[in-house]
């Protein structure tokens, strides 16, 4: 995707705008996949990933995985061994 074609680069967005655009992307994902063409889905995916990676970079504390949602956490809940490492 050409730079700038999908809006302001994620790194240049304010924190408020970054979070607002992410909410919009997540809200419109289903409609895009179900009703959009291949180009629309590709553009949506590209922009969503750009915003998500920027969010993770800026908000490391907020985006730290919940241990219960990892494979290790699932194994622990089910009584399985911890696996590797």
MOLIN-V808499 format. One record per residue. N is the residue number from 0. RES is the residue in one letter. D_LAST is the distance of its C-alpha to the last C-alpha in Angstrom with 2 decimals. Layout:
N;RES;D_LAST, N;RES;D_LAST
//
This chain:
0;X;38.34, 1;X;40.76, 2;X;39.95, 3;X;41.82, 4;X;42.74, 5;X;40.37, 6;X;41.46, 7;X;40.66, 8;X;37.49, 9;X;34.67, 10;X;34.34, 11;X;37.99, 12;X;37.89, 13;X;38.27, 14;X;35.56, 15;X;37.90, 16;X;38.68, 17;X;35.06, 18;X;34.20, 19;X;37.48, 20;X;36.91, 21;X;33.41, 22;X;34.91, 23;X;37.64, 24;X;35.34, 25;X;33.28, 26;X;36.61, 27;X;38.16, 28;X;35.26, 29;X;36.44, 30;X;40.01, 31;X;39.13, 32;X;37.15, 33;X;39.80, 34;X;42.90, 35;X;42.13, 36;X;42.57, 37;X;40.00, 38;X;40.87, 39;X;40.54, 40;X;37.11, 41;X;35.95, 42;X;37.47, 43;X;36.01, 44;X;32.48, 45;X;32.86, 46;X;34.19, 47;X;31.71, 48;X;28.74, 49;X;30.59, 50;X;31.09, 51;X;27.57, 52;X;26.00, 53;X;28.66, 54;X;27.90, 55;X;24.20, 56;X;25.31, 57;X;27.94, 58;X;26.38, 59;X;22.76, 60;X;22.99, 61;X;24.58, 62;X;22.15, 63;X;18.87, 64;X;17.13, 65;X;17.81, 66;X;14.62, 67;X;16.57, 68;X;16.95, 69;X;13.37, 70;X;11.89, 71;X;9.65, 72;X;13.06, 73;X;14.95, 74;X;13.05, 75;X;13.66, 76;X;17.26, 77;X;17.86, 78;X;16.58, 79;X;14.05, 80;X;10.92, 81;X;7.80, 82;X;6.64, 83;X;3.79, 84;X;0.00
//
